[in-house]
Amino acid sequence: MPKAIDFRPVILAGGSGTRFWPRSRKARAKQVLALDGERTMIQRTVDRLLPLAKREDFWVITNDLLSPTICEQLDIVPQQQVVCEPAARNTAPAAGLAAFLVEKQNPDAVLGIFPADHVIGDEAAFLSVLEHAVKIAAAGENMVVLGVTPTRPETGYGYIETGEALADGSLRVRRFTEKPNQEKAEEFVAAGNYHWNSGIFIWSARTLANAVREHLPETAPYLEEIAAAYGSPGFRKVFEELYPKCENISVDYAVLEPRSAKGEHYSDLYCLPANFGWNDLGSWAALYEHQLSQAQFVDKHGNVTESAGSLPVDAHGNYVFSPKKFVALVGVKDLVVVETEDAILIAGRDHSQDVGKVVKQLAAEGRKELI
């Protein structure tokens, strides 16, 4: 990457810890767990970005419950740049605040917005695509999204419809489409010009800040006032007073969809195909499939077992996490079994997306110690 480009990674690390219950909790959400190796998800996110950014250029947007653990795990990131939201307001205010904070320092700096909890299989390919994206973003009022080539008609992801292919390998964006039904998802995959929205966006601080001013005119002044107070003794008071007034909306809905409505030749929106082994690990089933593909903890019957020993007897396709105990599987298939010190989850693999319902029910019953 040219040294003239000032690249600032912004890692969005909020989250309520529901999809990987009982391992994940409000104060121990997915991003601070080591689901895929010895390093936690957020540590691996920072690790893979370090070749392109200096430690002092990282920003993390999180919450008060997670910040102590994140600061401990990310000791290379300046603690003052681990910003704790006083209220959950989705990704648009979080990314927008980062844009206003960095705009004060260098409006031409290129921001990369990254989820804290995704897996990247081919990190060299990831860095190559990201370098390309940063150059495009630095060249003007351009917005770049990394789009994953669909491998199946997935209904759990947003999609990017792409148009004209340019000489540098980028694609113009026609529109963003939120999670489709099965029929639509099949149409998108068959069409061949749709990509999964990875949630990774690259743009200059000025470009994003101006987009927030344009598309979220009521929220932008709050974010600007918060950014202006950053570093002062009164910062936290201003943050706590104004941030909850911001609109609760994703950056996709708030910025990218209205920008794409200007038309593919006028929006300055670009998609780079991101074929580097991306997985958002959105459920226990997704983790099972990922570990199966990586041949991690897998036996010849397709069971993925992280335990102190295991014995499968006519058992197939199960995911088991019980690190301190021996596990025997007898006559069962396609189950998820997860043991922690205070809880055990038993679910069908095809129902792993419903684990969040358990957390909602526990919250409704006042079982705070379990969430």
C-alpha positions as CSV (number, residue, x, y, z in Angstrom):
1,M,0.0,0.0,0.0
2,P,1.4,3.5,-0.8
3,K,2.8,5.1,2.3
4,A,0.9,8.3,1.6
5,I,-2.4,6.5,2.4
6,D,-3.4,6.8,6.1
7,F,-5.3,3.7,6.9
8,R,-7.4,3.4,10.1
9,P,-9.1,0.1,10.9
10,V,-12.4,0.5,12.9
11,I,-13.5,-2.7,14.6
12,L,-17.2,-2.9,15.6
13,A,-17.3,-5.1,18.7
14,G,-20.7,-4.6,20.3
15,G,-23.1,-7.5,20.5
16,S,-25.2,-9.2,23.2
17,G,-23.8,-12.7,23.1
18,T,-26.8,-14.7,22.1
19,R,-26.0,-16.9,19.1
20,F,-23.3,-18.9,20.9
21,W,-25.0,-19.3,24.2
22,P,-24.1,-20.8,26.7
23,R,-20.5,-20.1,25.9
24,S,-21.3,-16.5,25.0
25,R,-22.9,-14.1,27.5
26,K,-23.4,-10.3,27.5
27,A,-20.0,-9.8,29.1
28,R,-18.4,-12.6,27.1
29,A,-19.8,-12.2,23.5
30,K,-18.6,-14.2,20.5
31,Q,-15.8,-11.8,19.6
32,V,-13.9,-12.4,22.9
33,L,-14.2,-16.2,22.6
34,A,-11.5,-18.4,21.0
35,L,-13.9,-20.4,18.8
36,D,-11.4,-21.1,16.0
37,G,-8.0,-21.7,17.6
38,E,-6.2,-20.3,20.6
39,R,-6.6,-16.6,19.7
40,T,-10.0,-15.0,20.3
41,M,-12.0,-13.7,17.3
42,I,-11.2,-10.0,18.0
43,Q,-7.5,-10.8,18.5
44,R,-7.5,-12.6,15.1
45,T,-9.2,-9.6,13.5
46,V,-6.5,-7.3,14.7
47,D,-3.7,-9.7,13.9
48,R,-4.7,-10.0,10.2
49,L,-4.9,-6.1,9.9
50,L,-1.5,-5.4,11.5
51,P,0.4,-5.7,8.2
52,L,-1.5,-2.7,6.9
53,A,-2.0,-0.5,9.9
54,K,0.0,0.8,12.9
55,R,-1.2,-0.2,16.4
56,E,-2.0,3.5,17.2
57,D,-4.3,3.7,14.2
58,F,-6.8,1.1,15.4
59,W,-10.2,2.1,16.9
60,V,-12.6,-0.3,18.6
61,I,-16.3,0.5,19.2
62,T,-17.8,-1.7,21.9
63,N,-19.8,-1.5,25.1
64,D,-19.0,-1.2,28.9
65,L,-19.7,-4.9,29.5
66,L,-17.1,-6.1,26.9
67,S,-14.5,-3.3,27.2
68,P,-12.5,-4.7,30.1
69,T,-12.0,-8.0,28.4
70,I,-11.3,-6.3,25.0
71,C,-8.7,-4.0,26.5
72,E,-7.1,-7.0,28.2
73,Q,-7.1,-9.0,25.0
74,L,-6.0,-6.1,22.7
75,D,-3.2,-4.7,24.8
76,I,-1.5,-3.3,21.6
77,V,-4.5,-1.0,20.9
78,P,-4.4,2.4,22.7
79,Q,-7.0,2.1,25.5
80,Q,-8.4,5.5,24.8
81,Q,-9.3,4.3,21.3
82,V,-11.5,1.5,22.7
83,V,-14.7,3.6,22.8
84,C,-17.6,2.3,24.9
85,E,-21.1,3.1,23.6
86,P,-23.4,4.1,26.4
87,A,-26.3,2.6,24.5
88,A,-26.6,0.1,21.6
89,R,-27.5,2.0,18.4
90,N,-26.5,-0.4,15.7
91,T,-23.7,0.0,13.2
92,A,-24.5,3.4,11.6
93,P,-23.9,5.6,14.7
94,A,-20.9,3.4,15.7
95,A,-19.2,3.7,12.3
96,G,-20.3,7.4,12.0
97,L,-18.8,8.3,15.3
98,A,-15.5,6.8,14.2
99,A,-15.7,8.8,11.0
100,F,-16.2,12.1,12.9
101,L,-13.4,11.2,15.4
102,V,-10.9,10.5,12.6
103,E,-12.1,13.4,10.4
104,K,-10.9,15.7,13.1
105,Q,-7.4,14.2,12.8
106,N,-7.2,13.6,9.0
107,P,-10.3,13.8,6.8
108,D,-8.4,12.0,4.0
109,A,-7.6,9.0,6.2
110,V,-9.2,5.8,4.9
111,L,-11.4,3.9,7.4
112,G,-12.0,0.2,7.2
113,I,-15.1,-0.9,9.0
114,F,-14.7,-4.5,10.2
115,P,-16.9,-6.9,12.3
116,A,-14.9,-8.2,15.2
117,D,-16.0,-11.8,14.9
118,H,-15.5,-13.2,11.4
119,V,-13.2,-15.9,10.1
120,I,-10.9,-15.3,7.1
121,G,-9.4,-18.5,5.6
122,D,-6.8,-17.0,3.2
123,E,-5.3,-14.0,5.0
124,A,-2.9,-13.2,2.2
125,A,-5.8,-12.9,-0.3
126,F,-7.7,-10.8,2.2
127,L,-4.8,-8.3,2.5
128,S,-4.5,-8.1,-1.3
129,V,-8.2,-7.3,-1.7
130,L,-8.1,-4.9,1.2
131,E,-5.1,-3.0,-0.2
132,H,-7.0,-2.6,-3.5
133,A,-10.1,-1.4,-1.7
134,V,-8.1,1.2,0.3
135,K,-6.6,2.6,-2.9
136,I,-10.1,3.0,-4.5
137,A,-11.4,4.7,-1.3
138,A,-8.5,7.1,-1.2
139,A,-9.1,8.2,-4.8
140,G,-12.2,10.2,-4.2
141,E,-15.7,10.1,-2.6
142,N,-15.7,6.3,-3.2
143,M,-17.3,3.7,-1.0
144,V,-16.1,0.1,-1.3
145,V,-17.8,-3.1,0.1
146,L,-16.2,-6.5,0.0
147,G,-18.7,-9.0,-1.5
148,V,-18.5,-12.7,-1.0
149,T,-19.4,-15.0,-3.9
150,P,-22.4,-17.0,-2.8
151,T,-22.0,-20.8,-2.4
152,R,-25.6,-21.5,-1.6
153,P,-29.0,-19.6,-1.5
154,E,-28.5,-18.3,2.0
155,T,-31.4,-16.4,3.6
156,G,-29.4,-15.1,6.6
157,Y,-27.2,-12.6,4.7
158,G,-27.8,-9.3,2.9
159,Y,-26.9,-9.3,-0.8
160,I,-25.2,-6.8,-3.1
161,E,-26.4,-6.6,-6.7
162,T,-23.5,-5.6,-9.0
163,G,-23.5,-4.1,-12.4
164,E,-20.6,-3.0,-14.7
165,A,-17.3,-4.7,-14.3
166,L,-14.4,-2.3,-14.4
167,A,-10.8,-2.8,-15.7
168,D,-9.3,-2.9,-12.2
169,G,-11.5,-5.9,-11.2
170,S,-14.0,-3.9,-9.2
171,L,-17.8,-4.0,-9.8
172,R,-20.2,-1.1,-9.7
173,V,-23.0,-1.6,-7.2
174,R,-26.6,-1.4,-8.3
175,R,-28.3,-1.9,-5.0
176,F,-28.2,-3.6,-1.6
177,T,-30.9,-6.1,-0.7
178,E,-31.6,-7.2,2.9
179,K,-32.0,-10.9,3.8
180,P,-34.2,-12.5,1.2
181,N,-36.6,-15.4,1.4
182,Q,-35.6,-18.8,0.0
183,E,-37.1,-18.2,-3.4
184,K,-35.4,-14.8,-3.8
185,A,-32.1,-16.2,-2.5
186,E,-32.2,-18.9,-5.2
187,E,-32.9,-16.3,-7.9
188,F,-29.9,-14.2,-6.7
189,V,-27.5,-17.1,-6.8
190,A,-28.8,-18.2,-10.2
191,A,-28.4,-14.6,-11.6
192,G,-24.7,-14.7,-11.0
193,N,-24.2,-10.9,-10.2
194,Y,-25.1,-11.0,-6.5
195,H,-22.7,-11.2,-3.7
196,W,-23.2,-11.7,0.1
197,N,-22.6,-8.5,2.0
198,S,-19.6,-9.2,4.2
199,G,-20.1,-6.2,6.4
200,I,-16.6,-4.9,5.6
201,F,-16.7,-1.4,4.2
202,I,-13.9,1.0,3.2
203,W,-14.2,4.8,2.7
204,S,-12.4,7.9,3.7
205,A,-13.3,9.6,7.0
206,R,-14.6,12.6,5.1
207,T,-16.7,10.4,2.7
208,L,-18.5,8.6,5.6
209,A,-18.9,11.7,7.7
210,N,-20.5,13.5,4.8
211,A,-22.7,10.6,4.0
212,V,-23.9,10.6,7.6
213,R,-24.6,14.3,7.4
214,E,-26.6,13.7,4.2
215,H,-28.6,10.6,5.1
216,L,-28.9,10.9,8.9
217,P,-29.3,14.7,9.4
218,E,-30.8,14.3,12.9
219,T,-28.1,12.0,14.1
220,A,-25.1,13.7,12.6
221,P,-25.1,16.8,14.9
222,Y,-25.1,14.5,18.0
223,L,-22.1,12.5,16.6
224,E,-20.2,15.7,15.7
225,E,-20.7,17.1,19.2
226,I,-19.6,13.8,20.8
227,A,-16.5,13.8,18.6
228,A,-15.7,17.4,19.4
229,A,-15.8,16.5,23.1
230,Y,-13.5,13.5,22.7
231,G,-10.3,13.8,24.9
232,S,-11.9,16.5,27.2
233,P,-12.9,15.9,30.8
234,G,-16.5,16.2,29.9
235,F,-16.4,13.7,27.1
236,R,-18.2,10.8,28.9
237,K,-21.1,13.1,30.1
238,V,-21.6,14.4,26.5
239,F,-21.4,10.9,25.1
240,E,-23.9,9.5,27.6
241,E,-26.3,12.4,27.1
242,L,-26.3,12.5,23.2
243,Y,-25.5,9.0,21.9
244,P,-28.8,7.5,23.0
245,K,-30.6,10.1,20.9
246,C,-28.9,8.8,17.7
247,E,-31.1,6.7,15.4
248,N,-30.9,3.0,15.9
249,I,-30.0,1.9,12.4
250,S,-27.5,-0.2,10.5
251,V,-24.9,1.5,8.2
252,D,-26.4,-0.6,5.3
253,Y,-29.9,1.0,5.7
254,A,-28.6,4.4,6.7
255,V,-25.9,5.1,4.2
256,L,-25.4,2.3,1.6
257,E,-29.0,1.9,0.4
258,P,-29.7,5.6,-0.1
259,R,-26.3,6.0,-1.8
260,S,-27.0,3.1,-4.2
261,A,-30.4,4.7,-5.1
262,K,-28.4,7.4,-6.9
263,G,-27.7,4.8,-9.6
264,E,-24.7,2.6,-10.3
265,H,-22.9,5.3,-12.4
266,Y,-23.5,8.1,-9.9
267,S,-23.2,6.5,-6.5
268,D,-19.4,6.0,-6.4
269,L,-20.2,2.6,-4.8
270,Y,-17.9,-0.3,-5.7
271,C,-17.8,-4.0,-4.8
272,L,-14.7,-6.1,-4.7
273,P,-15.2,-9.8,-4.8
274,A,-13.9,-11.3,-1.6
275,N,-13.0,-14.9,-2.3
276,F,-10.7,-15.4,0.7
277,G,-12.6,-18.0,2.8
278,W,-14.9,-15.6,4.6
279,N,-17.3,-17.0,7.3
280,D,-19.3,-14.9,9.8
281,L,-19.7,-17.9,12.1
282,G,-23.3,-16.9,12.7
283,S,-24.4,-20.0,14.6
284,W,-23.2,-23.3,16.2
285,A,-24.1,-25.0,12.9
286,A,-21.9,-22.5,11.0
287,L,-19.0,-23.3,13.4
288,Y,-19.6,-27.0,12.9
289,E,-19.4,-26.6,9.1
290,H,-16.3,-24.4,9.4
291,Q,-14.4,-26.9,11.6
292,L,-15.5,-29.7,9.3
293,S,-14.1,-27.9,6.3
294,Q,-10.9,-27.3,8.3
295,A,-10.7,-30.9,9.5
296,Q,-10.6,-29.6,13.1
297,F,-11.7,-32.0,15.9
298,V,-13.4,-34.2,13.3
299,D,-13.8,-38.0,13.4
300,K,-14.6,-40.3,10.5
301,H,-18.3,-40.1,11.2
302,G,-18.4,-36.3,10.8
303,N,-18.6,-35.5,14.5
304,V,-16.8,-32.4,15.6
305,T,-15.9,-32.9,19.3
306,E,-13.9,-30.5,21.5
307,S,-13.7,-32.5,24.7
308,A,-11.4,-34.4,27.1
309,G,-12.0,-37.5,25.0
310,S,-14.9,-38.9,23.1
311,L,-16.5,-42.2,21.9
312,P,-19.0,-42.2,19.1
313,V,-21.3,-45.3,18.8
314,D,-23.5,-45.1,15.7
315,A,-23.3,-41.3,16.0
316,H,-23.0,-38.9,13.1
317,G,-22.8,-35.2,12.3
318,N,-22.8,-33.9,15.9
319,Y,-21.0,-30.9,17.3
320,V,-19.9,-31.2,20.9
321,F,-18.1,-28.8,23.2
322,S,-17.2,-30.1,26.6
323,P,-13.6,-29.4,27.2
324,K,-13.3,-30.8,30.7
325,K,-15.3,-34.1,30.3
326,F,-15.2,-37.3,28.3
327,V,-18.2,-37.5,26.0
328,A,-19.9,-40.6,24.7
329,L,-22.3,-40.2,21.7
330,V,-24.7,-43.1,21.2
331,G,-27.3,-43.3,18.4
332,V,-27.6,-39.6,17.9
333,K,-27.0,-37.4,14.8
334,D,-26.9,-33.8,13.8
335,L,-27.0,-32.5,17.4
336,V,-25.3,-29.5,19.0
337,V,-24.2,-30.2,22.6
338,V,-22.4,-27.4,24.5
339,E,-21.4,-27.6,28.2
340,T,-20.2,-24.8,30.4
341,E,-19.8,-24.5,34.1
342,D,-23.4,-23.4,34.7
343,A,-25.4,-24.6,31.6
344,I,-25.8,-27.2,29.0
345,L,-27.3,-26.7,25.5
346,I,-28.7,-29.6,23.5
347,A,-30.2,-28.6,20.1
348,G,-30.7,-29.9,16.6
349,R,-28.0,-28.5,14.3
350,D,-30.7,-27.3,12.0
351,H,-32.2,-25.3,14.9
352,S,-29.0,-23.6,16.0
353,Q,-30.3,-20.3,14.7
354,D,-33.0,-20.5,17.4
355,V,-30.5,-20.4,20.3
356,G,-31.2,-16.7,20.7
357,K,-34.8,-17.6,21.7
358,V,-33.4,-19.3,24.8
359,V,-31.6,-16.1,25.8
360,K,-34.8,-14.1,25.3
361,Q,-36.8,-16.5,27.4
362,L,-34.2,-16.5,30.1
363,A,-34.2,-12.7,30.1
364,A,-38.0,-12.7,30.3
365,E,-37.8,-15.0,33.3
366,G,-35.2,-12.8,35.0
367,R,-32.4,-15.3,34.8
368,K,-29.7,-12.7,34.6
369,E,-27.0,-15.1,35.9
370,L,-27.4,-17.2,32.7
371,I,-27.2,-14.4,30.2
